[in-house]
């Protein structure tokens, strides 16, 4: 069974798409939760942990942690939110065979407003903070994923119902049903 993976820059709507998939019965795994968990263990910020983990253990480390958990779970439809590199994508392809990649896109200003209202401790405090975070995530290889994307959702100016419809269309296309 194919696995859905969701990627995009911070604030582009990955969590919203994942939430819609969860409502549709998908088991959703958020890669950022693994980074935040490791950051807490290390006593550092999640941004620093994301970089340090990849430097210490390689670019697939977060994907490997997720895959360890997924192997223990029962079957069913799975969505993984937060891929950051081609290497992570390839790790999921090697495990599942078929990966359908959804890339969410939104402008810098829209993404900043979304993140500023979210309230996580690691959210950017300024546009420059967000640009620095974008730079870090693009350095991980996030930009390479747009070329691999099966679907691109421009998540700007959409109503929640429009976004739900687009996600449902993807699910129908991939699985033959919503």
DANOR-V55405 format. One record per backbone hydrogen bond with DSSP energy under -0.5 kcal/mol. NH is the residue of the N-H (numbers start at 1). CO is the residue of the C=O. Records with the same first field share a line. If there is no record, write none. Layout:
BEGIN
NH = CO, CO
END
This chain:
BEGIN
3 = 98
4 = 78
5 = 100
6 = 80
7 = 102
9 = 104
12 = 9
17 = 13
18 = 14
19 = 15
20 = 16
21 = 17
22 = 18
23 = 19
24 = 20
25 = 22
26 = 21
27 = 77
28 = 26
29 = 79
31 = 29, 81
33 = 30
34 = 30, 31
35 = 31
36 = 32
37 = 33
38 = 34
39 = 35
40 = 36
41 = 37
42 = 38
43 = 39
44 = 39
49 = 45
50 = 46
51 = 47
52 = 48
53 = 49
54 = 50
55 = 51
56 = 52
57 = 53
58 = 54
61 = 58
64 = 60
65 = 61
66 = 62
67 = 63
68 = 64
69 = 65
70 = 66
71 = 67
72 = 68, 69
73 = 69, 70
79 = 27
80 = 4
81 = 29, 79
82 = 6
83 = 6
89 = 85
90 = 86
91 = 87
92 = 88
93 = 89
94 = 90
95 = 91
96 = 92
97 = 93
98 = 96
99 = 97
100 = 3
101 = 99
102 = 5
103 = 101, 151
104 = 7, 102
105 = 153
111 = 107
112 = 108
113 = 109
114 = 110
115 = 111
116 = 112
117 = 113
118 = 114, 115
119 = 115
123 = 120
130 = 126
131 = 127
132 = 128
133 = 129
134 = 130
135 = 131
136 = 132
137 = 133
138 = 134
139 = 135
140 = 136
141 = 137, 138
142 = 137
144 = 141
145 = 141, 142
146 = 142, 143
147 = 144
148 = 145
149 = 145
150 = 101
151 = 101
153 = 103
154 = 152
155 = 105, 153
156 = 154
163 = 159
164 = 160
165 = 161
166 = 162
167 = 163
168 = 164
169 = 165
170 = 166
171 = 167
172 = 168
173 = 169
174 = 170
175 = 171
176 = 172
177 = 171
END
